[in-house]
């Protein structure tokens, strides 16, 4: 094609010059100018194709342009997860009214069975090693699929959601992401082992609730273990063969300015539920597990798949130091004593002598001094260290807000510097808001 065009640009002017001698020189100059224009256009294009290859050039030419929120972010497909983004007010420089911004966020719950959480005759299967308790999940989720593959949780509720906001700050679209992830139960008999995959029930995703500049998403995820669990129950049919149901119900509210709020609306009384924020960091924990009540009740209509959910009591996360000391308490040189408290019982009273330090395994405990409520503490909290540091007398009364299980050992087996650091943290908490949240 290129050769034919060049021939036409040379031959045609020569023929015209022979036929019309007076116009020959003008046509010649015009042909020369067209030849140079063609060369200047063709050469750069030829070098571009030779460098990238025809296939790559074709792909580049066929790719759609990056527009909207992706162009504003300067990426071509990376997931954008919002975490308290700055407001995007109308008229912001560089943003058109027809431009769309997408905000995303998420909240995740991981559920697992801590040691000492199972009661009654079922506990024998755990104590004998027929099945197992779980090690605590990590404080940070980097890859949830890896956690599931390594049997680090029983089930997970991953609630992701997004909203699209136009240049005027109006929410124009929204939707769900994520969903449920079920783990497994490993059963061992001597050298033999078998993994029962859990049975997942359909995820419940309520229609997004819209308000003035916000959208609220609610998602329930759960199921049951694949291992049969024959047991007596309180209602007809009075015997159940399938395992009880487990679940969590999470809420996520996204605002037009990019901010997000999350909440745990409900959860099964068993097992333990840990809550992670949009960055994958552990933020809260369920404050109470009730195996006996869950084992007898959590089936049929008394679940979210019937017509009933269970309110979740959520507490703040203990410190890294408390997690380290709790391992030492449970697995150190001295065997811990396990004590159960009913709601309203006092663990210790202000002014009484004491030499033990306590680990709250389950439930919520409130600290009081001279009748004034100081703080509430959830599972994983270490308590009672001040008596060891300040003359052997209790400096506060500890009262059970809910039924509790508490482990205790002699405080002398802990390093004094660690107890001082622990006490310093409790002093700051006593001066601020309570840690437990309903």
C-alpha positions in Angstrom: 0.0 0.0 0.0 2.8 2.4 0.9 4.6 1.7 -2.4 1.5 2.3 -4.5 0.9 5.6 -2.8 4.5 6.8 -3.4 4.3 5.7 -7.1 1.0 7.6 -7.5 2.6 10.7 -5.9 5.5 10.5 -8.5 3.9 9.1 -11.6 0.7 11.1 -11.6 2.5 14.5 -11.4 4.9 13.5 -14.2 2.0 12.6 -16.4 0.3 15.8 -15.7 3.5 17.8 -16.3 3.8 16.2 -19.7 0.2 17.0 -20.7 0.2 20.5 -19.2 3.8 22.0 -19.3 2.8 25.3 -17.7 1.5 23.5 -14.5 4.3 20.9 -14.3 6.5 22.7 -11.9 3.6 23.5 -9.5 2.4 19.8 -9.5 6.0 18.7 -8.9 6.4 20.8 -5.8 3.0 19.6 -4.5 3.9 16.0 -5.1 7.2 16.5 -3.2 5.5 18.1 -0.3 3.0 15.2 -0.1 5.8 12.6 -0.2 7.6 14.3 2.8 4.3 14.6 4.7 3.7 10.9 4.2 7.2 10.0 5.3 7.0 12.1 8.5 3.7 10.4 9.4 4.7 6.8 8.5 8.2 6.6 10.1 7.2 7.2 13.7 4.3 4.8 13.4 6.6 2.1 12.0 9.1 2.5 14.8 6.3 2.2 17.4 5.0 -1.0 15.9 8.5 -2.4 15.6 9.3 -1.7 19.2 6.0 -3.0 20.9 5.0 -5.6 18.4 1.7 -5.7 16.5 -0.1 -7.7 19.1 0.9 -5.4 21.9 0.0 -2.3 19.9 -3.4 -3.8 19.1 -4.0 -4.5 22.8 -3.1 -1.0 23.8 -5.3 0.5 21.1 -8.2 -1.6 22.1 -8.1 -1.0 25.9 -10.9 1.2 27.1 -9.9 4.6 28.6 -9.7 4.9 32.4 -12.4 7.2 33.6 -14.4 8.1 36.7 -13.1 7.1 40.2 -10.3 4.9 38.8 -8.9 7.8 36.8 -9.2 10.1 39.8 -7.2 7.6 41.8 -4.6 7.1 39.1 -4.9 3.3 39.0 -6.2 0.8 36.5 -7.9 -1.9 38.7 -6.5 -1.9 42.2 -9.1 -2.4 44.9 -9.8 0.7 46.9 -10.9 0.2 50.5 -12.0 3.3 52.2 -11.1 4.0 55.8 -12.4 7.4 57.0 -11.6 9.1 53.7 -11.6 13.0 53.7 -14.9 14.6 52.5 -15.5 15.0 48.8 -17.5 18.2 48.8 -19.2 19.5 45.5 -17.0 22.0 43.7 -13.7 20.5 44.8 -11.0 21.6 42.4 -10.3 19.0 39.6 -13.6 17.1 40.2 -16.5 17.4 37.8 -20.2 17.1 38.7 -20.5 14.0 36.5 -17.4 12.3 38.1 -18.1 9.2 40.2 -16.1 8.2 43.3 -16.4 4.7 44.8 -15.8 4.1 48.5 -15.5 0.6 50.0 -15.0 -0.8 53.5 -15.4 -4.0 55.4 -15.8 -5.7 58.8 -14.9 -9.3 59.5 -15.7 -11.8 62.3 -13.7 -15.0 63.0 -15.2 -17.6 65.3 -13.3 -20.2 67.2 -13.5 -22.5 70.3 -11.2 -21.4 73.2 -10.0 -23.8 75.8 -12.3 -24.4 78.8 -15.3 -23.1 76.7 -17.0 -26.5 76.4 -19.0 -27.8 79.3 -21.0 -30.9 80.3 -20.5 -34.3 78.8 -19.4 -33.0 75.5 -16.2 -31.7 77.1 -14.9 -35.3 77.4 -14.5 -35.5 73.6 -12.3 -32.4 73.8 -10.3 -33.4 76.8 -9.6 -36.9 75.4 -8.3 -35.4 72.1 -11.1 -36.9 70.0 -11.7 -33.3 68.8 -9.9 -30.1 69.7 -10.0 -26.6 71.0 -8.6 -23.9 68.7 -5.6 -21.7 69.1 -6.4 -18.0 69.1 -6.5 -16.4 65.7 -3.9 -13.8 64.9 -4.3 -10.1 65.8 -4.0 -9.2 62.1 -5.7 -10.8 59.1 -3.3 -10.8 56.1 -4.8 -13.7 54.1 -8.0 -15.2 55.3 -7.8 -18.0 52.9 -4.6 -19.2 54.4 -6.2 -19.1 57.9 -9.1 -21.3 56.6 -6.7 -23.7 54.9 -4.7 -24.1 58.2 -7.9 -24.7 60.3 -7.5 -21.4 62.3 -11.2 -20.7 62.6 -14.6 -22.4 62.6 -16.3 -19.9 60.4 -15.9 -16.3 59.2 -18.3 -13.5 58.2 -16.7 -11.1 55.7 -19.0 -8.1 55.1 -17.8 -5.9 52.3 -19.8 -3.1 50.8 -19.4 -0.1 48.5 -21.1 3.1 47.5 -20.7 5.3 44.4 -20.9 9.0 45.0 -21.1 11.7 42.3 -19.6 15.1 42.2 -22.5 16.7 44.1 -22.0 14.3 47.1 -25.1 12.2 46.3 -24.9 8.4 46.6 -25.8 7.0 43.2 -25.2 3.3 43.7 -24.3 0.7 46.3 -23.8 -3.0 46.7 -22.5 -6.0 48.8 -19.3 -8.0 48.6 -17.7 -10.7 50.6 -19.8 -13.4 52.3 -19.5 -16.5 54.6 -16.5 -18.8 54.9 -16.8 -22.1 56.7 -14.0 -24.0 58.4 -13.9 -27.6 59.4 -13.8 -30.0 62.4 -10.9 -32.4 62.7 -11.6 -35.7 64.6 -8.8 -38.0 65.8 -8.9 -41.6 66.9 -5.5 -42.8 67.7 -3.3 -42.4 64.6 -6.4 -41.9 62.4 -7.9 -38.5 61.7 -10.8 -37.2 59.6 -11.8 -33.6 58.7 -15.5 -32.9 58.7 -16.3 -29.9 56.5 -18.8 -27.5 58.1 -22.2 -27.0 56.4 -22.9 -23.4 55.4 -26.4 -22.0 55.4 -27.4 -19.3 52.9 -26.0 -15.9 53.7 -28.6 -13.4 54.7 -28.0 -10.0 53.1 -30.7 -7.5 53.9 -31.7 -4.9 51.3 -29.4 -1.8 51.8 -31.1 0.8 54.0 -30.7 4.3 52.6 -30.6 7.5 54.6 -29.5 11.1 54.1 -26.0 10.7 52.8 -25.5 7.1 54.1 -26.3 3.5 53.3 -26.5 0.6 55.9 -25.7 -3.0 55.0 -26.5 -6.0 57.3 -25.2 -9.5 56.7 -25.7 -12.8 58.6 -23.4 -15.7 58.0 -23.3 -19.1 59.7 -24.0 -22.8 59.6 -23.2 -26.0 61.5 -20.4 -28.5 61.9 -20.6 -31.5 59.7 -20.0 -33.8 62.7 -23.3 -35.2 64.2 -24.2 -34.0 67.7 -27.1 -36.1 69.1 -28.5 -34.3 72.2 -31.7 -33.6 74.1 -33.3 -30.2 73.5 -35.9 -28.2 75.4 -38.6 -28.2 72.7 -40.1 -30.6 70.2 -38.8 -32.9 68.8 -36.8 -33.1 72.1 -33.9 -34.8 70.4 -31.6 -33.3 67.7 -29.0 -35.2 65.7 -27.5 -32.3 63.8 -25.2 -29.9 65.5 -26.5 -26.5 66.7 -26.2 -23.5 64.4 -23.5 -20.8 64.8 -23.7 -17.3 63.3 -22.8 -13.6 63.5 -24.8 -10.6 62.2 -22.7 -7.7 61.2 -23.6 -4.1 60.2 -21.6 -1.7 58.0 -22.7 1.9 57.4 -21.0 3.9 54.5 -21.3 7.6 54.2 -21.1 9.8 51.2 -17.9 11.5 52.6 -16.1 8.1 52.6 -16.4 7.4 56.4 -17.6 4.1 57.7 -19.1 2.7 60.9 -19.4 -1.0 61.8 -21.3 -2.9 64.5 -22.0 -6.4 65.7 -25.8 -6.7 65.8 -26.1 -10.4 66.9 -24.2 -13.6 67.3 -24.7 -17.2 68.5 -23.9 -17.7 72.2 -21.1 -20.0 71.2 -18.2 -20.1 70.1 -16.0 -17.0 70.7 -16.3 -14.3 68.0 -13.4 -11.9 67.2 -14.1 -8.8 65.2 -11.6 -7.2 62.7 -11.8 -3.7 61.2 -11.3 -2.6 57.5 -7.5 -2.8 57.9 -7.7 -6.4 59.2 -6.8 -5.5 62.7 -8.5 -7.1 65.7 -10.8 -4.5 67.3 -13.4 -6.2 69.5 -14.4 -9.6 71.0 -17.6 -11.2 72.1 -17.7 -10.9 75.8 -19.6 -14.1 76.7 -19.9 -17.7 75.6 -22.6 -19.9 76.8 -22.1 -23.5 75.6 -25.0 -25.1 77.5 -27.6 -22.6 76.3 -26.3 -22.7 72.8 -26.2 -26.5 72.7 -29.9 -26.8 73.8 -31.4 -23.8 71.9 -29.6 -22.8 68.7 -31.8 -24.6 66.1 -35.0 -24.0 64.1 -36.8 -20.7 64.6 -34.5 -19.6 67.4 -31.8 -18.5 64.8 -31.6 -15.8 62.2 -32.9 -18.3 59.6 -36.0 -18.6 61.7 -37.2 -15.4 63.3 -34.8 -14.7 66.1 -31.2 -13.5 66.6 -29.2 -13.3 69.8 -27.9 -9.9 71.0 -24.1 -9.8 71.1 -22.1 -8.4 74.0 -18.9 -7.0 72.6 -15.8 -6.0 74.6 -12.6 -4.2 73.7 -9.4 -6.1 72.9 -6.9 -6.8 75.7 -3.3 -5.5 75.3 -0.4 -7.4 73.8 1.1 -7.6 77.3 -2.1 -9.2 78.7 -2.0 -11.8 75.9 1.6 -12.6 76.7 0.9 -12.9 80.5 -2.2 -15.0 79.9 -0.2 -17.7 78.2 2.2 -17.7 81.1 -0.7 -18.0 83.6 -2.4 -20.9 81.8 0.7 -22.8 80.9 3.3 -21.7 83.5 4.7 -23.5 86.5 1.6 -23.3 88.6 -1.7 -25.0 87.5 -4.4 -22.3 87.4 -7.6 -22.6 89.5 -10.8 -22.2 87.5 -13.6 -20.4 89.3 -17.2 -19.6 88.1 -19.1 -16.6 89.0 -22.8 -15.8 88.6 -23.9 -12.3 87.6 -23.6 -10.0 90.6 -21.0 -12.1 92.5 -17.8 -10.4 93.7 -14.5 -11.9 92.7 -12.6 -9.8 95.2 -13.5 -6.9 97.5 -11.7 -3.7 98.1 -9.5 -3.8 101.2 -9.3 -7.6 101.5 -5.9 -9.2 101.4 -5.0 -11.1 98.2 -2.0 -12.6 96.5 -3.6 -14.1 93.3 -3.7 -12.6 89.8 -6.7 -13.4 87.6 -7.3 -14.0 83.9 -10.9 -13.5 82.8 -11.7 -16.4 80.5 -15.3 -15.6 79.7 -17.8 -12.9 80.6 -17.6 -9.3 81.7 -16.3 -8.0 85.1 -16.7 -4.5 86.5 -14.2 -2.7 88.7 -15.5 -0.5 91.5 -13.8 1.7 94.0 -15.6 3.3 97.0 -18.9 2.5 95.2 -17.9 4.2 92.0 -17.8 2.2 88.8 -14.4 2.5 87.1 -14.3 0.2 84.1 -15.6 -3.0 82.6 -13.4 -5.8 81.3 -13.9 -8.6 78.9 -12.2 -12.0 78.1 -8.5 -12.0 78.0 -8.1 -9.3 80.7 -5.6 -9.8 83.5 -6.8 -8.4 86.9 -5.6 -8.2 90.5 -2.0 -7.2 90.1 -2.1 -4.1 92.3 -2.5 -6.1 95.5 0.9 -7.7 94.7 2.4 -4.3 94.0 0.8 -2.2 96.7 1.1 -4.0 100.0 -1.1 -7.1 99.5 -4.6 -5.4 99.8 -7.1 -5.2 97.1 -7.5 -1.7 95.7 -10.9 -2.3 94.1 -13.9 -4.6 94.1 -14.4 -6.8 91.0 -18.0 -7.7 90.3 -19.3 -10.1 87.7 -21.6 -8.2 85.2 -22.5 -11.5 83.4 -21.8 -15.1 84.3 -18.0 -15.5 84.3 -15.2 -18.0 84.3 -11.9 -16.9 85.8 -8.5 -18.5 86.1 -6.1 -17.6 88.9 -2.5 -18.3 90.0 -0.2 -16.8 92.6 1.0 -13.4 91.4 4.6 -14.2 92.7 5.3 -16.3 89.5 5.1 -13.1 87.4 7.9 -10.6 86.8 7.4 -7.5 88.9 8.3 -5.2 85.9 5.5 -6.8 83.8 3.0 -6.3 86.6 4.0 -2.7 86.9 3.4 -2.2 83.2 0.1 -4.0 83.4 -1.0 -1.8 86.4 -0.1 1.4 84.5 -2.4 0.4 81.7 -5.3 -0.3 84.1 -4.8 3.1 85.8 -5.3 4.8 82.4 -8.4 2.7 81.7 -9.9 3.5 85.1 -9.7 7.2 84.3 -11.5 6.8 80.9 -14.7 5.2 79.5 -15.6 1.6 80.2 -14.1 -1.0 77.9 -17.2 -3.2 77.5 -19.8 -2.3 75.0 -23.3 -3.9 74.4 
